[in-house]
Amino acid sequence: MKFQTKTSKEITSDTVISFIYEDKENKSPLFEYLNELSNNEIKKQLKLGIIKGKYLETFKIAINENLKVLLMGLGKSKELTRKKFSIAVSSAARSAKTISLNNSIAIELIDYSGEKDSFDKKESAIITIPAARIGLYNFDKYLSNKKPSIETLEIIEDELTQDIEKGAEIGAYISYAMNYAKDLVNEQAQVATPEYIANKAVEIAKENNLEIKVFNKKEIEEMNMNAFLAVGQGSINEPKFIHLTYKPNTTPRKKVALVGKGITFDAGGMNIKPATSMLTMKSDMTGAASVLGIIQAIAKLNSDIELHVVSALCENMTSGKAYKQGDVLKAMNGKTIEVDNTDAEGRITLADALSYCDRLNADEVIDIATLTGAVIVSLGHNITGVMGNNQEQIDKFLNISKKYCENTWQMPILDELKDNLKSEIADMKNTGGRNAGTSTAAWFLSNFTKSKSWMHLDIAGTAYLEKSNKETPFGPTGVMIRSLINYLIN
């Protein structure tokens, strides 16, 4: 998709999105220009109450044979929030897509100051572009009859500044990272094997001038990643371990390691999943897909941080070679794990991935993983669980995620949780029952990192939607990519 910043009179799209409030007149240059083209018809419709501006109410009007306007209601002017605005943008883009004939949409930037929230035009651009692409996203690779897709998004602002242009650039690369990750998650598991994703990582490295290491099974064995290897040993597809590195041209402000869970298909191992639970398990590598998208955005934005992206890629299958309940695995850092449940495999692979990151001496370590069903019980499908060992790091991330329209909630990691994982024959078990399952899994992970600034994002409930919501179509969501990129560049 192409992104262009234009003034009102430079629009070439045949469909334009403008925003209105329930209790406040829109006086933006774009709105006034569109009203003038309509011979005052838009304002007349507002005055008559045909257009009310209630939140998520849409009104479509044809100005002429070459231009259609979609007005999106934002509700009462003092009650808008960044999240509500993001939802409105996504919804408007989805609606505009159905009436565009030249595969192009224009959308205005707004700034806002209300009782609950505020944002300027630069932040508006960072919010608007990813939100619009969320609404426009579709995966039609395997459809015989493909519908036309939007190829150009015009961002309309009559008083462009370098700050606004920078915001648009950030928003564009965030949206690219999200779409890249979503396309990878949507790919069928028989295609998106560990080798396939490792090859994608090599392509990313070549295109963005990144350093890359792809470790094969023998090299993984030599690094003593026995926990990771055990999870993948039931599959005919051999595991891969990838490490991508982006380094800025100047002395880096900070070094960050970003770990993405990379189970390319999760059948549950010997504790095999029910068929209905297995249906979406191609999405169990969402963490890996996300970090591959993120490092591309960081590289294209010429960030001043050094970023290391790591993922342990394998399939968790059942076969005569699969690992079993009761097995004792020795992780890279020497700690031993009694396998209580083979379907709690993600944390076992992350144990070795986090241990690997210790050798990088990073200032911060962040992992993103579809880790526990318990987080869905706790937080549902709209909130990501955040845990870690550095409150300053967590507070900063929680603030960033709220600022850029993603719902997060901190959950505790308590020392008492180690009793849930007590083993008589190993240092710990890999599961500890249903109670406090998300926090217990995080406590397990904490044993495999020496970092004093480690953060864990459990996206099991938010990574994949089986039913569309107001903002996001069903399927992969690209969750936390907006938050992580903005966190890293800030």
C-alpha positions in Angstrom: 0.0 0.0 0.0 1.2 3.5 -0.8 0.9 6.4 1.7 0.7 10.0 0.6 0.4 13.2 2.7 -1.7 15.8 0.8 -3.7 19.0 1.3 -7.5 19.0 0.7 -7.2 20.3 -2.8 -4.7 17.7 -3.8 -6.9 14.7 -3.2 -7.1 12.1 -6.0 -9.0 9.4 -4.1 -12.6 9.0 -5.0 -13.6 8.4 -1.4 -12.8 10.8 1.5 -13.3 10.2 5.2 -14.1 13.2 7.5 -15.0 13.2 11.2 -17.8 15.0 12.9 -18.9 15.4 16.5 -22.3 15.1 18.0 -22.1 18.5 19.7 -19.4 20.4 17.9 -19.1 21.7 14.4 -16.2 20.4 12.2 -14.4 23.4 10.9 -11.4 21.6 9.4 -10.1 22.8 6.0 -11.0 19.5 4.5 -14.6 19.6 5.9 -15.1 23.1 4.7 -13.7 22.2 1.2 -16.0 19.2 0.9 -19.0 21.2 2.1 -18.1 23.9 -0.6 -18.0 21.2 -3.3 -21.4 19.9 -2.1 -22.9 23.4 -2.4 -23.4 23.5 1.4 -25.4 20.2 1.3 -23.3 18.6 4.0 -23.9 21.3 6.5 -27.6 21.4 5.5 -27.9 17.7 6.3 -26.2 18.3 9.7 -28.5 21.2 10.5 -31.6 19.1 9.6 -30.4 16.4 12.0 -30.1 13.8 9.2 -26.4 13.5 10.2 -26.1 13.4 14.0 -22.4 12.6 14.6 -23.1 9.9 17.2 -20.2 7.7 17.9 -19.6 5.3 15.0 -22.6 6.6 13.1 -21.7 6.9 9.4 -23.2 9.0 6.6 -22.3 8.7 3.0 -22.9 11.4 0.4 -21.8 11.6 -3.2 -20.4 15.1 -4.1 -20.2 14.3 -7.8 -19.5 11.3 -10.0 -15.8 11.3 -9.0 -16.0 12.0 -5.3 -17.8 10.4 -2.4 -17.6 11.5 1.3 -18.0 9.3 4.3 -18.7 11.2 7.5 -17.8 9.2 10.7 -19.4 10.3 14.0 -17.0 10.6 17.0 -19.8 11.3 19.6 -19.6 14.0 22.2 -16.6 16.2 21.8 -15.3 15.8 25.4 -15.7 12.1 25.6 -13.4 10.9 22.8 -10.3 8.8 23.7 -7.4 7.6 21.5 -8.8 4.1 21.6 -12.2 5.2 20.6 -10.7 7.3 17.8 -8.7 4.3 16.6 -11.8 2.2 16.5 -13.7 4.9 14.6 -10.8 5.2 12.0 -10.8 1.4 11.5 -14.5 1.3 11.1 -14.6 4.2 8.7 -11.9 2.7 6.5 -13.7 -0.6 6.4 -16.9 1.2 5.3 -15.1 3.4 2.8 -13.5 0.4 1.1 -16.9 -0.8 0.0 -17.6 2.4 -2.0 -14.2 3.2 -3.4 -13.9 2.6 -7.1 -10.3 3.7 -7.8 -8.8 1.6 -4.9 -7.8 4.8 -3.0 -9.1 6.4 0.2 -8.3 9.8 1.7 -8.6 10.4 5.5 -8.2 13.6 7.4 -6.0 14.0 10.4 -7.5 15.6 13.5 -6.1 16.8 16.8 -8.1 16.5 19.9 -8.3 17.9 23.5 -11.0 16.5 25.8 -11.7 15.6 29.3 -10.4 12.1 29.1 -7.6 12.3 26.5 -5.8 14.5 24.0 -3.5 14.1 21.0 -1.8 16.4 18.4 -1.6 15.9 14.6 1.7 14.0 14.8 0.2 11.5 17.2 -2.9 11.5 15.1 -0.9 10.3 12.2 0.7 7.5 14.2 -2.7 6.4 15.4 -4.7 6.9 12.1 -2.6 5.0 9.6 -2.3 1.7 11.5 -6.0 1.9 12.5 -7.0 2.5 8.8 -5.0 -0.5 7.7 -6.5 -2.7 10.5 -9.9 -1.9 9.0 -8.7 -2.5 5.4 -6.9 -5.7 6.1 -7.9 -8.9 4.4 -6.0 -12.2 3.5 -7.2 -13.4 0.1 -4.2 -15.5 -1.0 -6.3 -18.7 -1.2 -9.6 -17.2 -2.6 -10.5 -17.8 -6.2 -12.6 -14.6 -6.4 -10.5 -11.8 -5.0 -12.2 -8.5 -4.2 -10.3 -5.2 -5.1 -8.1 -3.9 -2.3 -7.2 -0.4 -1.4 -3.8 0.4 -2.9 -3.4 4.0 -1.7 -4.1 5.8 1.5 -4.0 9.6 1.3 -3.5 11.4 4.6 -5.1 14.9 4.4 -3.6 17.8 6.3 -3.6 21.4 5.0 -0.8 22.6 7.4 1.8 19.9 7.0 4.9 20.1 9.3 8.0 17.9 9.6 6.6 16.5 12.8 3.4 15.4 11.1 5.3 13.9 8.2 7.4 12.0 10.8 4.3 10.8 12.5 2.9 9.6 9.1 6.2 7.7 8.4 6.1 6.0 11.8 2.4 5.1 11.3 3.1 3.7 7.9 5.9 1.4 9.1 3.9 0.3 12.1 1.1 -0.6 9.8 3.5 -2.4 7.5 4.9 -4.5 10.4 1.4 -5.4 11.5 0.4 -6.5 8.0 3.6 -8.5 7.6 3.0 -10.3 10.8 -0.7 -11.0 10.1 0.1 -12.4 6.6 2.6 -14.7 8.2 0.2 -15.9 10.8 -2.5 -16.4 8.2 -0.3 -18.7 6.2 -1.2 -22.3 6.5 1.0 -24.3 8.9 2.0 -26.9 6.3 3.7 -23.9 4.5 4.8 -21.8 7.4 7.2 -24.4 8.9 10.3 -23.5 11.0 12.4 -23.6 7.8 10.0 -21.3 6.0 10.0 -18.7 8.7 13.8 -18.9 9.0 14.0 -18.3 5.3 11.7 -15.2 5.7 14.1 -14.0 8.4 17.0 -14.3 5.9 15.1 -12.3 3.3 14.4 -9.6 5.9 18.1 -9.5 6.8 19.1 -9.0 3.1 16.5 -6.4 2.4 17.3 -4.3 5.6 21.1 -4.9 5.8 20.7 -6.8 9.1 23.0 -9.4 10.7 21.5 -12.8 10.9 22.2 -16.2 12.4 20.1 -19.2 11.6 21.0 -22.2 13.8 20.1 -25.8 12.6 19.3 -28.8 14.8 23.0 -29.8 15.2 24.0 -26.2 16.2 21.0 -26.0 18.6 22.2 -29.2 20.2 25.7 -27.8 20.6 24.3 -24.8 22.4 22.6 -27.3 24.9 19.1 -26.0 24.1 17.7 -29.4 25.2 14.4 -28.0 26.4 13.6 -26.4 23.0 14.8 -29.5 21.1 12.5 -31.7 23.2 9.4 -29.8 22.1 10.2 -30.1 18.4 11.4 -33.7 18.4 7.9 -35.2 17.6 7.8 -33.4 14.2 9.2 -34.3 10.9 10.1 -30.6 10.4 13.3 -29.8 12.1 13.6 -26.8 14.5 15.4 -23.6 13.6 16.7 -20.9 15.9 16.9 -17.4 14.5 18.8 -14.3 15.7 18.5 -11.1 13.7 20.4 -8.0 14.7 19.8 -4.3 13.8 22.5 -1.8 14.7 22.2 1.9 14.2 24.9 4.0 12.4 25.7 5.8 15.6 26.4 4.6 19.2 23.2 2.9 20.2 21.1 4.5 22.9 20.1 1.2 24.2 20.4 -2.5 23.5 17.1 -4.5 23.5 16.5 -8.2 23.0 13.0 -9.1 21.6 11.9 -12.7 21.9 9.0 -14.1 19.9 7.4 -17.5 20.7 7.7 -19.6 17.5 5.6 -22.7 17.7 4.6 -22.9 14.0 1.9 -25.4 14.9 0.7 -26.7 18.3 -1.1 -30.0 18.3 -0.4 -30.2 22.1 2.2 -33.0 21.8 1.3 -36.2 23.7 -1.3 -34.2 25.6 -3.1 -33.6 22.3 -5.5 -30.8 22.0 -9.2 -31.3 21.1 -9.9 -30.7 17.4 -11.7 -27.4 18.0 -8.8 -26.0 20.1 -6.3 -27.1 17.4 -8.1 -25.2 14.6 -6.3 -21.9 15.1 -3.0 -23.3 16.3 -1.1 -22.1 13.2 -1.3 -18.8 15.1 0.9 -20.1 17.9 3.9 -18.4 16.2 2.4 -15.0 16.4 5.2 -13.8 18.7 7.8 -14.8 16.1 5.8 -13.2 13.3 5.4 -10.0 15.4 9.1 -9.6 16.1 10.0 -10.1 12.5 7.6 -7.3 11.5 8.9 -5.1 14.3 12.6 -5.3 13.4 11.8 -4.2 9.8 10.0 -1.1 11.1 12.9 -0.3 13.5 15.4 -0.6 10.6 13.3 1.5 8.2 12.9 4.2 10.8 16.7 4.3 11.4 16.1 3.9 15.1 19.0 4.7 17.5 18.6 1.5 19.5 20.4 -1.8 18.9 17.7 -4.5 18.5 18.2 -8.2 18.7 15.3 -10.4 17.6 15.3 -14.0 18.7 12.9 -16.9 18.1 13.0 -20.7 18.7 11.0 -22.2 15.9 9.5 -25.7 16.0 6.3 -27.7 15.8 4.7 -29.3 18.9 3.4 -32.6 17.4 2.6 -36.1 18.6 4.5 -39.1 17.2 6.6 -42.0 18.4 9.5 -39.6 18.9 7.6 -36.9 20.8 8.6 -35.8 24.2 6.4 -37.2 27.0 4.9 -36.4 30.4 7.4 -37.2 33.1 10.5 -36.4 31.0 13.1 -34.2 32.6 14.6 -31.6 30.4 17.8 -29.7 31.0 17.7 -26.1 29.7 20.5 -24.1 28.2 21.2 -22.4 31.6 21.4 -25.8 33.4 18.1 -25.7 35.1 15.9 -28.8 34.9 12.2 -29.1 34.0 9.9 -31.9 34.7 7.3 -32.1 31.9 3.9 -32.1 33.6 2.0 -31.3 30.4 3.4 -31.4 26.8 0.8 -28.8 25.8 2.6 -26.2 28.0 5.4 -26.2 25.4 5.8 -22.5 24.6 7.4 -21.7 28.0 9.8 -24.6 27.5 11.1 -23.1 24.2 11.1 -19.6 25.7 13.3 -21.0 28.5 16.1 -21.6 26.1 15.4 -18.5 24.0 15.6 -16.3 27.1 18.7 -18.1 28.3 20.3 -17.4 24.9 19.6 -13.7 25.4 21.7 -13.6 28.6 24.8 -13.8 26.4 23.8 -10.6 24.6 24.1 -8.4 27.6 21.0 -6.4 26.6 19.7 -3.5 28.6 16.2 -4.9 28.3 14.6 -8.2 27.4 11.0 -8.4 26.2 9.2 -11.6 25.1 5.9 -11.8 23.4 4.0 -15.1 23.4 0.7 -16.8 23.0 1.4 -18.5 26.2 -1.6 -19.3 28.5 -5.3 -20.1 28.2 -5.5 -18.7 31.7 -4.9 -15.1 30.4 -8.2 -15.4 28.4 -10.1 -16.4 31.5 -8.5 -13.4 33.3 -8.6 -10.7 30.7 -10.7 -11.9 27.7 -9.8 -11.2 24.1 -9.3 -7.5 24.3 -6.6 -7.1 26.9 -2.9 -8.3 26.9 -1.4 -9.4 30.1 1.9 -7.7 31.1 4.4 -9.0 33.6 8.0 -8.5 34.5 10.7 -7.7 37.0 11.2 -4.0 36.5 8.3 -1.7 37.4 9.8 1.3 35.7 10.0 -0.6 32.4 6.4 -2.0 32.9 5.0 1.5 33.7 6.5 3.0 30.7 5.1 0.3 28.4 1.7 0.4 30.0 1.6 4.2 29.3 2.8 3.8 25.7 0.3 1.0 25.0 -2.6 3.2 26.3 -1.3 6.1 24.2 -1.2 4.1 21.1 -4.6 2.4 21.5 -3.8 -1.1 22.8 -5.4 -2.5 26.0 -2.9 -3.9 28.6 -3.1 -4.9 32.2 -0.3 -5.7 34.6 -0.4 -9.1 36.4 1.8 -10.1 39.3 4.7 -12.5 39.5 5.0 -13.6 43.1 7.7 -15.8 44.7 4.9 -17.9 46.3 4.0 -19.1 42.8 7.1 -21.4 42.8 5.1 -23.8 45.0 2.7 -24.3 42.1 5.6 -25.7 40.1 7.3 -27.7 42.8 8.9 -31.0 41.5 10.3 -33.9 43.4 12.7 -34.9 40.6 13.6 -31.6 38.9 14.1 -27.9 39.6 10.6 -27.2 38.6 7.6 -28.5 36.6 6.4 -26.8 33.5 2.8 -26.3 34.7 1.1 -25.8 38.0 -2.6 -26.2 37.6 -5.4 -23.9 36.6 -5.1 -21.3 39.4 -3.0 -18.2 38.6 -1.9 -19.9 35.4 -0.7 -16.8 33.6 1.3 -15.5 36.5 2.7 -19.0 37.3 3.9 -19.3 33.7 5.6 -15.9 34.0 7.3 -17.1 37.2 8.5 -20.1 35.3 10.0 -17.9 32.6 11.7 -15.6 35.2 14.0 -18.5 36.0 15.6 -18.4 32.6 16.7 -14.7 32.4 19.3 -12.8 34.3 18.0 -9.5 32.9 17.0 -6.9 35.5 14.7 -5.4 33.0 12.6 -8.3 31.6 9.1 -7.9 30.5 6.7 -10.7 29.3 3.6 -10.1 27.2 1.0 -12.8 27.1 -1.0 -12.4 24.0 -2.9 -15.7 24.0 -6.2 -14.0 24.2 -5.5 -11.0 21.9 -3.4 -12.4 19.1 -6.2 -14.1 17.1 -9.9 -13.3 17.0 -12.4 -15.9 15.9 -15.0 -13.2 15.6 -14.5 -9.6 14.4 -14.9 -6.7 16.8 -15.6 -3.0 16.1 -11.9 -2.3 15.4 -10.4 -5.6 14.1 -11.5 -8.2 11.6 -11.4 -11.9 12.6 -8.1 -13.6 12.4 -4.7 -12.4 13.4 -4.7 -9.0 15.0 -1.0 -7.8 15.0 -1.5 -7.0 18.7 1.3 -5.2 20.6 3.2 -4.3 17.5 1.9 -0.7 17.7 2.9 -0.6 21.4 6.3 -2.2 21.0 7.4 -0.1 18.1 6.4 3.1 19.8 8.0 1.9 23.0 11.3 1.1 21.3 11.5 4.4 19.4 10.6 6.4 22.4 
